[in-house]
Each structure stands twice: as structure tokens, then as C-alpha cells.
Amino acid sequence: MNTENNIKTLIVKKPLKLDCGKTINEFPIAYETYGSLNENKDNAILVFHALTGDQFVTGVNPITKKDGWWSYAVGPDKAIDTKKYFVICANVIGGCMGSFGPSYKDSQTGKAFGTNFPIITINDMVNAQYNLLDHFGIDKLFSIAGGSMGGMQVLQFISNFPDKAKTVIPIACTSSHSAQNIAFNELGRQAIAADSNWKEGNYSSNDTIPNKGLAVARMAAHITYLSKKGLQEKFGRKLQEREDIKFGFDADFQIESYLRYQGSVFVDRFDANSYLYITRAMDYFDLAKQFKGNLSDAFKATKAKFFIISFTSDWLYPTQENKDIVIALNSIGADVGFVEIESDKGHDSFLLDVPDFLNALKNFLDKSYIES
Amino acid sequence: MNTENNIKTLIVKKPLKLDCGKTINEFPIAYETYGSLNENKDNAILVFHALTGDQFVTGVNPITKKDGWWSYAVGPDKAIDTKKYFVICANVIGGCMGSFGPSYKDSQTGKAFGTNFPIITINDMVNAQYNLLDHFGIDKLFSIAGGSMGGMQVLQFISNFPDKAKTVIPIACTSSHSAQNIAFNELGRQAIAADSNWKEGNYSSNDTIPNKGLAVARMAAHITYLSKKGLQEKFGRKLQEREDIKFGFDADFQIESYLRYQGSVFVDRFDANSYLYITRAMDYFDLAKQFKGNLSDAFKATKAKFFIISFTSDWLYPTQENKDIVIALNSIGADVGFVEIESDKGHDSFLLDVPDFLNALKNFLDKSYIES
């Protein structure tokens, strides 16, 4: 994977003590920006990406040559209007798009860290990204926003840095992974570990990569991103370029062909060890646990204005789990808005063209910006 | 796997033409019976097993040494009372517990068929099992019953042999696989195919077996058998014999340990190629398609009494899909009862100790038996 070109990198000089106890020094954070930071430096929005996202939020991703993952939401005149706001997004640590992660070369051995990379957490991710504020000289962000694991980072960021954002937008997320969430992530990890090319994570040194296992992990996750109803409407039992079933194991059904495709394109852009580390960080995330089981306490110190968004057909992080965050905020009298958006597109709704969602996001931001 | 001992086998002499076009001859059907066939031969219940089940319905399975898969429902004084009824269950063709399947040795090559085994369908399965009626001299079964893929076989059987059963009990099933059902099965198949030991299905000849891939397939399926709520109540974020997370990839959470265990014990009793063939049969199942899209027509010729059972938390074959069968039966004025059982145990409810379900099953059978 060419991650050298087109990637802006901040080398963080300040040592970062990770939750696992290790300290990392002089590590890279790869990031991208969109729009311009205004003179007052009060129009910045820090966007956090999801499990398989990266810093290339919108426009053409220079590495994959595909549209950025939040192209529907971010851009000129879009919900997160880059004519108005300065958008920053960083690749999470543990990732594989230029930030410090398991595919990064250990200067001592000259080889990729692999599974010698330290276990990282959502807390570590946001602490690493906090360095971007100093880098840009931003005292307070206008907003922080993200869906899925991006939403977890939003929650962790405002908990760690309560006066560093005016508005806070966690989307389609949870304050801790459920048993079913952990189960699906573990399934993905086991699929990678089952690939004989994985070699306990040391595959980059022997030039083979566990693509088959990673593709299976992606297929499993992909099913959880879509709703049963959405899949039925889009694919149902439609056949793949054939008149009838072929009595074999080829992809007779469009849904099979689609899943295989999702697996195959994913392995071209993602690192199997990163998949292990990032899913682990998600499973470990438990914001209430950081406050002796009281989720409200995570938000006690902030005066930020929250806007929480969930989707009706999201069964990965259902509305109830988003509402639990609203309830925790309500119980301390925080400024919080909430909307559940009607959509058949499942968890992926936040990435797609869902007008009610995009309008709600735009209106909240623009109204808050005028008021601020 | 020792499948020689303790396995009763009927060698079917009559050629069976499969849906794929091939004809099979002199093939074995492994079966088990419980209770006694009465003099009138009118107390027999043919039970059909699910994807990973076998003929050992109750008592101790002589091969796995574990309880039979329907021990809660079948036995003396149980819902399907073996003091009263004569229960027959056969291993499906395509299976791996003694019936004709991909691990069966091809007499011409002396090797297991592997992926040279013909693709089989639910229709082929029930046509093969129909031979047991002749074998036992049973003109009409008192009942046919089964959950999940067993329920699909129930529906197909009564459609093929409309006057061969008095009562018909499809449980937690569907008349055709949804896109999401196919997606999960395809995920399992891809996990097996990703295992370098699978070798296009020819593993038995080189003494390696694709256990890792098969275990991943089982883990994926297992998640779909349990409800989100049930998983949360049973496991939540409970840790596995440790005080806190260990910052590694070991099974920190009980749900991880549980899934790994489910995968590991499964591979001891199941054949990877059978998993491919049987999931394919399930995906191909589409009863309405056999009748030009009209599901009601599948049941037009029968006077049997139906009793359909679904479970509230079953998201694999949700109540609505079971109700669709009821609606098809209602529209032709068939004799049909339906109950949705409240349970947090997901799809697996039909295998577990769910008293409302077991009582409903028992009452329907016993009432129907008195009336008959």
C-alpha cells in the first residue's frame, strides 16, 4: 500500500502514555483538512472516522482513488459545509493510512511492528489526535463529529477535554460494546487468525498477507452494517447474471457476489493487523466504566451542546443505545438534542445519502454556528 | 469421526433423481428411532433436523456422547412423548452422520466424494427420507415436525406427500431464505474456502481438515442463533476469569471464550464439506418458486392440520416469515394454528427449555392424537 504520497503527517513529539501502560514517542498522526481555518480559529470541526475509515473524508481519496467515506456529508454547501468550516480528520493510531499502527516500521528492527504493536484504546486514539489542536493553534473546536467508532471517539474526546469543543455530535454509536458487538468483532479476528498467511501477525516480513481471512472478517462486518429489510429490498433472492440457480458453489445470488466483492476490495486498502487492533479498541471501549459505572460523570465537566443521532434500522448500535447516552446527559441537565432518523439502510445510514439525516446535521451545525 | 458404530442405516435401492439432474443409487440413509410403532402404525412422528443436527434426537448421542439436540422436547412424558409416539429421525443426505454425503466414500475411487458430491436440495432430502415410510410400513405419519431447516423439510414434505401426514409442525422457519440468511451462509462457506486446508474440498485425501475455517463458520452462525438481548443478559461485558482486561488478543470477554469454544467443539463432530452442501440447500430453498410464486399452491392438496410456531426474539427466521406461511395456508382455508412464543433465547429457542413452547407443542400433539 502506497501511503507515502499525498499523506500529511504530524510527528507528535510529546510522549503519549497508553492505557496499556506503554509510552509511545515521536509517532506519526496522518491527517487531512478541508476548507480554511478562519482568523479567529473558531470554525474547526474535528471529524473522527469509523473502524475502516481514514483521514480522507471527502473528495477523491488519493490512495484508493474512490470517494471519501463521508462525501455525502462533507463538502462545499453540504451538511458539514467546507465553505464555512475547517474540517480536520486524522487516521486513528492503530490504523493503516499513515498513522502509527501495526504496519508501521519499527526503527529498531526495520520490520513492521505487527502484533508487537501495543494494544491501543479509543482513549489513546483521541489523546493522540488532541495534538492536532496545538498543531493548528486551535483553542476550542467548533464541533466534533463522527459515526460508529467515530462517535465513540467523540464521546471520549469531550470527556477527556470538556472545554475543547462547543458542539458534540455522536452518531449511530454506543458508550460501550454489547456482547453481540464483541461477538461479531471476535468473529472477524478469528477469521484473520485462521488464515495461515497471518502467521501471528508477522506476515509483512514474509511477503504473504492474510487476505482471505481479512475478506471474511469484512464480509461478516458488512452484514452487520445493513438492515435485514434493506438487504431484502436491494438483493432479495435476485440471481447474479443467470436465469436460474446453477447447482454449485459459485455466486448464484447477487448478495453472494456483492459480499465477495466487498471482501475483495477491502483487502486492497486495509491491513489485517490494523483490523485486529482497532476492533479490540472498540470492544474495550466502556465510557461508564471509566467513571465507576456512571456514564453521566463522563460529561459533568462540559458545557458543550450535544446532538445525538440514531437510525431506526441500525441493529449494530440500535437507537436504545444512543438514547442511553441522551439519558445520561439529561440526568445532569446537559444541553442535548436527539433525533432518530427513519432509514432502511441500517448502520451504514450515516455514510449514505439519507436526506433527513444530512438536513438534521446541517441545521444543527449552522444554527449553533450562528448562535456561537 | 467414527460413524460406523451405533448407526442404523437404510440402504435405499430405489434410484433418486436429484433436483440438479443427477440420479443417485443404493445410497444410505442413517436414522434413529425412539418409542414403539403401534399395531395400527398410526403413531409415528418423523422429525427433521436442522443444519448441524443429526438423527440422534434425544438421549445420549452415541457418537458425540452429548445429549441429543432435541432432548428437551423428545422423550418419555416430554412434548413429543416417546411413551406414546414412535419418533423417527434421519440424517439428511449431504450430512455427515452416516447418510449419503460428501464425506461418504465413492466406491469407484475409494476416496470421499468431497466436492464431487452432487448439490442437493431440501426437496432431495425429504424425497430421500420418504423411503423410511416404506421401510417401516407406515402409510400415514401422525405428525412431521422440525425447527429451522427441519421446518423447511416439514413444509417440503407435506407439499410433496400431501396425504402422508395428519399433522404438520414447522417451527422457527421460513418458506425461502432471505438475502440476510443467504449472506450469513455465504460468510460461512467463504470462511471454510479461505482455510488453506480445505483444498477445494479434497481434504480427506491428504489427512488435513479445514477446522479453522469451519470453526469460524460455526461462530458466525452461532451469533445468528442467539438474540442480542439474550447475549447481553448471559454475557454482557463479563470477563473470562480475570479481574480486568489484559490488553491483548486472548479471550478477555466471556462471549469471546464462549464463541471460541462453540467453534472448537463443532469441528469435532461436523464435516466442512457437509456444511457447504447443507447451507447451499437452505439457500436454494424457495417453496413458492416451485409453484410459480404462489406459496398457497404448495399446500392445496393436503388436508393435514398445521401448527406453526415462531419465537419473538428469533431474528434469523422472524415471526413475520412464519406468519407468511400461516397467511398462505389461511388463504386456501387450511386447518392451521399459529403461536408466537415469547422468548429471549433467539432462534435457538426451539432447542432449549422454553416451557411455553414445549407446552404448546405437547398440547397440540396430544389433542390431535385424541381426535384422530
Interface residues (C-beta under 8 A of the other chain):
Chain A: D19 C20 G21 T115 P118 I119 S176 H177 S178 A179 Q180 I182 A183 F184 E186 L187 R189 Q190 A191 A193 A194 D195 S196 K212 G213 A215 V216 M219 A220 I223 K228 L231 Q232 K234 F235 G236 R237 I245 F247 G248 F249 A251 D252 F253 I255 E256 L259 R260 G263 L276 R280 D283 Y284 D286 W315 P318
Chain B: D19 C20 G21 T115 P118 I119 S176 H177 S178 A179 Q180 I182 A183 F184 E186 L187 R189 Q190 A191 A193 A194 D195 S196 K212 G213 A215 V216 M219 A220 I223 L226 K228 L231 Q232 K234 F235 G236 R237 I245 F247 G248 F249 A251 D252 F253 I255 E256 L259 R260 G263 L276 R280 D283 Y284 D286 W315 P318
